[in-house]
């Protein structure tokens, strides 16, 4: 008897290349079907990210074949739009996630996420600045102690932006009594 694996679900932080270029490769971990009649993988993303992906990768979004078009094997995805608002949590894989809008550069919003009941974890990706509203959500004053803050940034080689990010982490981490701080640096 085959064991049924739990369904994989994906949450996207934004629609830049580093976050979405592997979406079609999801087919490699989906069951094989020459006619794509499999359960799609749920993908959670912002409306802005969905619009961008639909424009860049229409074959991953469209559900109907055009007349005469042959079926080709592509990743089967089930798109779920989430709000860029910490007051609009959503559930994926049985876990509640709170969106954490952060600045990715000065004019672009990326999403981080707060999750966990016994251990509160905040994952913040591609961040250059944490807005005060997001700082408040992950602070002790808002919902209790933050246990782990995972910060993913590409600004290691840019001294000034790195200091801005690290200053924000200290502001966020110390008032919330953050127990663990992880930094993931993707830069040169």
N, C-alpha and C positions, 0 to 999 in steps of 0.2 A: 504494500500500500504506500503510495506516495504521500509525503507530508506536504501540506499546503504551507507555503511561506507567507509571512505577512506581506501585504502589498506595500511596495515602496512608494513613498511620496516625496515630492521635491518642493522646496521653498526657495524662490529666487529673491535675491536682495536688490537686483537692478538688471537692466538689459544690456549692459556693455558686453563686449566680446568675452572677457574673462569669466562671465557668469553664464553665457548662453550658447557659446559655440559648440558645446558637446551635447546639446539637446537631441539631435538626430541620432547620436550614438547610443542613446538609451535603448534603442531597438536591440542592441547586443545583449542586454540583460532581460529582455522581454521574451516570453515563449515564442517560438517560431510559428508563423502562420503565413502561408503564401498569399492569403487574401485579407490579412490584417484583422481577423475576427477574434481579437484578444481583448482582455480587460485593459483599458488605457491606464497609464501612470498619471495620477493626479499631480498637477503643477500649480502651486500657489504663487501669485505675483500681482503687482500693482497694475492698475488700468494703463498707466503710461508704458510700463514694460510690455504689456499685452499688445498694445497698439504697435509698438516698435517691432516686436517679434512677428506679428501678423504681416507687417510690411517686408521684413527681411527674409522670413521663412514661411511663405504662404502655404507650402505643401505640408507643414506641420500643423497648420491651423484648420485648413479647409476640410470639410467632412464629406462633401459630395464630389464624385468624379464628374468631369465634363464629358459630354458625348464623345465617344470614341477613345477616351483616355483609358489606358491600361492601368491595372492595379500594380503599384510598386511597393516594395516593403520599406516602410518608414516607421519611425517611432510613433506609437499610438499614445496620444497625450490627452488628458482631460483638464482643461484650463479652469482655474478658480481665481476670480478677481478678489483681491483683498484691499482694504482701505489703508491709506497711508496715515493712520490715525491710531494713537495708543488707546483710545477709548473704544476701538472696534476690534477686539481680539477675535481669533478664529481658531478652529481645531483642525489639526493634521496629525495623522497617525495616533489619534487618541490623546494628543497633548495640546493644551491651550497655548497659543502664541500671541504675544502682544507686539504689534508692529512698533518699531522705534525709528522714526524718521531722523536721519542725520545728513549732514552736508558732505557731499563727495565733490570736492572743489567748492567754489563759492556760489554756483548757480544751479546745482543739480542735487536732487534729493535721492538718497539711497536708503534702503531699509535695513535696520538691525532688528533683532527679535529678543524678547524677554520670555523665558519659559521656565517651568519647573515649579513644583509645589513644595517638596521637602528641601530641595536645593535650588535656589533662584539663580538662574544663569542668564546673562545678557551676552549675546553675540552681536557685535557691531562690525560690519564689513566696509571696506573702502571709505573710511571716514577721514575727513579733514577737520571737521568741527562738529561738536555735539551741541545742538540747540538746548536752551535752558528748559524747554518743555520736556525734552527727552531726558535730560539730567534729572529732573524732578521725578519722572516715572521710575528710574532705576535707583533713586536715593532711598535711604532708610525712612525719610519723612513720608514717602509716598506709600509704599507697600511692604516695608520691612527690609531686613538685611539682604543685600545682594551677596551671594556666596562666591560666584565666579563671574568675572568680566573677561570675555574673549574679545580682543581688539585686533582687527585685521586692517593694516594700513600699508600703503606703498611709499610712505614718506620718510623712510629711514635715511636715505641719502640726501634729503633736503632738510637741513638743520632747523630752519625756522618753522616750517610746517610741523615737523616732528615735535618740537618743543610745545607748540600750540596743542597738538593732540595729547601729549603727555601731561601738560598742565590740566587739560580737561579731565583726563583719567584720574589724576590726583584729586581734583575737586569732586569727581563722582565717587571715587573709591573710598576716600577717607571718611566722608560723612556717612556713607552707607555701611561702614565697617566691612568692606569687601574682604573676604578671606583669601581669595586667590585672584591674581591678575595674570592673564596670559597675553602675550603680544605676538602677532604673526606679522612679519614684515616681508613684503614682496618686492622691495625695491633693489636698485643696484647698489 
